[in-house]
């Protein structure tokens, strides 16, 4: 899992990640209180270099407020988290 770019961002950011092998991938964004904001990926993916964009919306399509967010990847048994900042 790489650091998002740009960071801080407004209105969209790109999350890059590398999969060394085929795996079931989850990428979830949380607010600083630990509440789930958005589930970006929840599917099987083949190995390779990948990227996904987040447009600062929640699972219901509403805009989220400015602040610090945490994004987490789970791929097989691997888990990693990083922080990003949304400025408005």
Backbone torsions as a table, in degrees:
resi	resn	phi	psi	omega
1	UNK	NA	124.7	179.9
2	UNK	-98.5	163.9	175.4
3	UNK	-66.7	139.8	179.1
4	UNK	-63.0	157.5	178.4
5	UNK	-141.6	134.2	-8.6
6	UNK	-75.3	162.4	177.7
7	UNK	-146.3	115.3	1.6
8	UNK	-66.8	160.7	-175.8
9	UNK	-132.8	159.1	172.0
10	UNK	-172.7	119.1	5.6
11	UNK	-101.5	-8.8	-178.9
12	UNK	-130.5	157.8	176.7
13	UNK	-140.1	159.4	-178.9
14	UNK	-114.0	131.3	178.1
15	UNK	-109.3	119.9	-179.6
16	UNK	-106.8	144.4	177.7
17	UNK	-152.2	153.0	-179.7
18	UNK	-115.4	134.3	175.9
19	UNK	-112.4	111.2	179.2
20	UNK	-72.4	-19.2	179.2
21	UNK	-150.5	162.9	176.8
22	UNK	-58.2	139.6	-178.1
23	UNK	-161.3	161.2	170.1
24	UNK	-83.2	123.0	-171.8
25	UNK	-114.2	133.0	170.5
26	UNK	-120.1	129.3	167.8
27	UNK	-125.1	120.0	-175.1
28	UNK	-127.1	141.2	177.0
29	UNK	-109.5	133.4	179.7
30	UNK	-120.7	155.3	169.8
31	UNK	-84.9	177.4	-175.8
32	UNK	-68.7	-14.9	176.3
33	UNK	-85.6	-3.3	178.6
34	UNK	89.7	6.9	178.5
35	UNK	-82.8	137.3	179.4
36	UNK	-68.1	129.5	179.0
37	UNK	-101.5	-46.7	-174.3
38	UNK	-153.3	138.1	171.4
39	UNK	-103.5	112.8	-175.9
40	UNK	-87.1	-42.2	-177.4
41	UNK	-136.3	139.2	176.9
42	UNK	-154.0	69.5	-174.4
43	UNK	-159.4	166.2	172.7
44	UNK	-73.5	137.1	178.1
45	UNK	-136.1	149.4	178.0
46	UNK	-85.0	161.6	-178.6
47	UNK	-59.9	148.7	177.0
48	UNK	149.2	-176.8	178.4
49	UNK	-95.8	128.8	-173.5
50	UNK	-135.8	163.0	177.0
51	UNK	-152.7	150.2	177.7
52	UNK	-140.8	146.6	179.3
53	UNK	-99.6	145.2	173.2
54	UNK	-120.9	129.7	-175.9
55	UNK	-101.8	24.7	176.8
56	UNK	60.8	36.5	173.9
57	UNK	-116.5	159.0	178.4
58	UNK	-91.6	-175.2	-178.3
59	UNK	-62.9	-18.2	-178.2
60	UNK	-99.6	4.2	177.9
61	UNK	89.2	-0.7	180.0
62	UNK	-83.3	149.0	177.5
63	UNK	-69.1	139.2	176.3
64	UNK	-92.5	160.1	-177.9
65	UNK	-81.6	162.7	177.9
66	UNK	-63.0	149.5	178.5
67	UNK	150.6	-169.1	-179.3
68	UNK	-93.2	135.4	177.5
69	UNK	-127.7	153.4	-180.0
70	UNK	-117.0	131.9	175.9
71	UNK	-117.5	140.7	-174.1
72	UNK	-129.3	138.0	173.1
73	UNK	-113.6	138.2	169.1
74	UNK	-124.5	121.1	177.9
75	UNK	-135.1	107.4	-174.0
76	UNK	62.8	-123.4	179.6
77	UNK	-94.3	-0.8	-177.7
78	UNK	-88.3	135.0	175.3
79	UNK	-137.1	136.6	176.6
80	UNK	-149.6	147.7	178.1
81	UNK	-128.0	153.4	174.9
82	UNK	-145.8	162.5	179.0
83	UNK	-105.6	152.8	173.1
84	UNK	-145.2	159.5	-175.7
85	UNK	-123.2	127.6	174.9
86	UNK	-101.4	120.5	177.1
87	UNK	-108.8	140.7	177.4
88	UNK	-125.5	NA	NA
